[in-house]
Amino acid sequence: MTRVASTIPPEGAEIPGRHEKAPGEGTRIPSHFGHCFGCGDLHPTGLHLVAHAGQGTELTAEFTVTENHQGAPGLAHGGLLSLAFDEALGKLMWLIRSPAVTARLETDFLKPVPIGSKLYISARITGKVNRKVYTSAEGRLNSPDGAIAVKAAALFVIVPMTHFLENAPKEYLDYATNRPELLAFVDPDFEINP
């Protein structure tokens, strides 16, 4: 029987410190790729999720649900809402400057998210043990203080930057090379705690 990884940090997990080279509080966290369906500005029907660094290892993000994001008529598709949370939670890695991949994502849908609404996401790192980074978030409807519509938790695993660089298409490498804000993060010399 395969054991499923938990998104809940184990006893003894610590909240990592914010990296000294992390984006400053209030700074927009750049898209890692212009054509990313989650955060890319160049994707014609993507979420266009925008995230800003918060205090410590927290961030806020937002996106507007359009007709391109619906599942049931007039409502956001659950898979695309999960994508938004995967994107927001993944951007937390910019705050600790650790390249990572999603190992597990759990999403709880509490309220319908209609087309035209804006989802405000607040995300945080809840613990770290070796290469495992635990995260959680909630999404509120139409204002940062609105009703909670979606909650999520995820487990990320830190990987060497070469995982991304060796698998990236030439277009991405060209894209990153021309954007200094990305090169500050796309650093093959990250220290990785195996």
C-alpha positions as CSV (number, residue, x, y, z in Angstrom):
1,M,0.0,0.0,0.0
2,T,1.3,3.4,-1.0
3,R,1.5,6.0,1.7
4,V,0.1,9.4,0.7
5,A,2.2,12.4,1.7
6,S,0.5,14.8,4.1
7,T,0.1,18.6,3.6
8,I,0.2,19.1,7.4
9,P,3.6,19.9,8.7
10,P,4.9,17.2,11.2
11,E,5.8,18.0,14.7
12,G,9.1,19.8,14.8
13,A,8.7,21.5,11.4
14,E,10.0,25.0,11.4
15,I,8.9,28.1,9.5
16,P,11.9,29.0,7.3
17,G,13.2,32.5,7.4
18,R,12.7,34.8,4.5
19,H,15.8,34.8,2.2
20,E,17.8,38.0,2.2
21,K,17.4,38.2,-1.6
22,A,13.6,37.5,-1.6
23,P,11.4,40.1,-3.2
24,G,10.6,43.0,-0.8
25,E,7.3,43.2,1.0
26,G,4.6,44.6,-1.3
27,T,6.7,43.7,-4.4
28,R,5.0,41.9,-7.3
29,I,6.5,38.5,-7.7
30,P,7.3,38.1,-11.4
31,S,5.9,35.4,-13.6
32,H,8.3,32.5,-14.2
33,F,7.2,32.3,-17.8
34,G,5.1,34.6,-19.9
35,H,3.0,31.8,-21.4
36,C,2.3,30.1,-18.0
37,F,-1.5,29.5,-17.9
38,G,-1.5,30.4,-14.2
39,C,0.5,33.6,-14.0
40,G,1.8,34.5,-17.5
41,D,0.8,37.8,-19.0
42,L,1.2,36.4,-22.5
43,H,-1.3,33.5,-22.3
44,P,-4.4,34.7,-24.1
45,T,-6.9,32.8,-21.8
46,G,-4.9,32.2,-18.7
47,L,-5.7,33.2,-15.2
48,H,-3.2,36.1,-15.2
49,L,-2.7,35.6,-11.4
50,V,-0.8,38.4,-9.8
51,A,1.1,37.8,-6.5
52,H,2.7,40.3,-4.1
53,A,5.2,39.4,-1.4
54,G,3.8,39.8,2.1
55,Q,5.5,39.7,5.5
56,G,7.8,36.9,6.4
57,T,6.9,33.9,4.3
58,E,3.4,35.1,3.3
59,L,2.0,36.5,0.1
60,T,-1.2,37.7,-1.5
61,A,-2.5,36.9,-5.0
62,E,-5.6,37.6,-7.0
63,F,-7.2,36.9,-10.3
64,T,-10.5,37.6,-12.0
65,V,-12.7,34.7,-13.2
66,T,-13.6,35.1,-16.9
67,E,-15.7,33.1,-19.3
68,N,-12.5,31.2,-20.2
69,H,-12.3,29.8,-16.7
70,Q,-15.8,28.3,-16.3
71,G,-16.8,24.7,-15.8
72,A,-20.5,24.7,-15.1
73,P,-22.2,27.6,-16.9
74,G,-21.3,30.8,-15.1
75,L,-19.0,29.2,-12.5
76,A,-15.3,28.8,-12.2
77,H,-14.0,25.3,-13.1
78,G,-12.7,23.5,-9.9
79,G,-9.6,22.4,-11.7
80,L,-8.7,26.0,-12.6
81,L,-9.3,27.1,-9.1
82,S,-6.9,24.4,-8.0
83,L,-4.4,25.7,-10.5
84,A,-4.7,29.2,-9.0
85,F,-3.8,27.9,-5.6
86,D,-1.0,25.7,-7.0
87,E,0.4,28.9,-8.6
88,A,0.0,31.1,-5.5
89,L,1.4,28.5,-3.2
90,G,4.3,27.8,-5.6
91,K,5.2,31.5,-5.6
92,L,6.0,31.2,-1.9
93,M,9.2,29.5,-2.9
94,W,10.4,32.9,-4.2
95,L,10.4,34.1,-0.6
96,I,12.8,31.4,0.5
97,R,14.6,31.2,-2.8
98,S,14.2,27.5,-3.2
99,P,13.2,25.9,-6.5
100,A,10.5,23.3,-5.8
101,V,7.9,21.1,-7.4
102,T,4.3,20.4,-6.1
103,A,4.2,16.9,-4.5
104,R,0.6,17.1,-3.2
105,L,-2.2,19.7,-3.5
106,E,-5.5,19.5,-1.6
107,T,-8.3,21.9,-2.5
108,D,-11.6,22.4,-0.6
109,F,-14.4,24.2,-2.4
110,L,-16.6,26.0,0.1
111,K,-18.6,28.4,-2.1
112,P,-19.3,28.8,-5.8
113,V,-17.0,31.2,-7.6
114,P,-19.0,33.0,-10.3
115,I,-17.6,34.5,-13.6
116,G,-16.8,38.1,-13.1
117,S,-15.8,37.7,-9.5
118,K,-12.3,38.3,-8.2
119,L,-10.6,35.8,-6.0
120,Y,-8.2,37.2,-3.3
121,I,-5.7,34.5,-2.1
122,S,-3.6,34.8,1.0
123,A,-0.9,32.1,1.3
124,R,1.8,31.2,3.8
125,I,4.5,28.6,4.5
126,T,3.3,26.5,7.5
127,G,6.5,24.5,8.0
128,K,9.7,23.1,6.5
129,V,11.5,19.8,7.1
130,N,14.7,19.2,5.0
131,R,13.5,19.4,1.4
132,K,9.7,19.4,2.2
133,V,7.9,22.8,2.4
134,Y,4.3,22.8,3.7
135,T,2.0,25.6,2.7
136,S,-1.7,26.7,3.0
137,A,-4.0,29.4,1.6
138,E,-7.5,30.6,1.4
139,G,-9.3,32.5,-1.3
140,R,-11.9,35.1,-0.6
141,L,-14.6,36.4,-2.9
142,N,-14.5,40.0,-4.3
143,S,-12.4,41.5,-1.5
144,P,-9.5,40.6,0.8
145,D,-12.1,40.4,3.6
146,G,-14.9,38.6,1.6
147,A,-16.3,35.2,2.3
148,I,-13.9,32.3,2.1
149,A,-14.7,30.4,-1.1
150,V,-11.7,28.0,-1.4
151,K,-9.1,26.7,0.9
152,A,-5.9,24.8,-0.1
153,A,-2.9,23.1,1.3
154,A,0.2,21.8,-0.5
155,L,3.4,20.0,0.0
156,F,6.4,21.1,-2.2
157,V,9.7,19.4,-2.5
158,I,12.8,21.4,-3.1
159,V,14.7,20.3,-6.2
160,P,18.0,21.5,-7.8
161,M,17.4,24.3,-10.3
162,T,18.9,22.1,-12.9
163,H,15.6,20.2,-12.8
164,F,13.9,23.2,-14.5
165,L,16.8,24.3,-16.6
166,E,17.5,20.9,-18.2
167,N,13.8,20.4,-19.0
168,A,13.0,24.0,-20.2
169,P,12.4,24.6,-23.9
170,K,14.7,27.1,-25.6
171,E,11.9,29.7,-25.7
172,Y,11.8,29.8,-21.9
173,L,15.6,30.0,-21.6
174,D,15.5,32.9,-24.1
175,Y,12.6,34.5,-22.1
176,A,14.4,34.2,-18.8
177,T,17.7,35.5,-20.2
178,N,16.2,38.8,-21.2
179,R,14.5,39.4,-17.8
180,P,16.9,40.3,-14.9
181,E,14.1,39.9,-12.3
182,L,13.8,36.2,-13.3
183,L,17.6,35.6,-13.4
184,A,17.7,36.7,-9.8
185,F,15.6,33.6,-9.0
186,V,16.8,31.2,-11.8
187,D,20.1,30.6,-10.1
188,P,21.7,27.1,-10.6
189,D,23.8,27.7,-7.5
190,F,21.0,27.6,-4.9
191,E,22.0,25.8,-1.8
192,I,19.8,22.8,-1.5
193,N,19.4,20.8,1.8
194,P,19.0,17.2,0.5
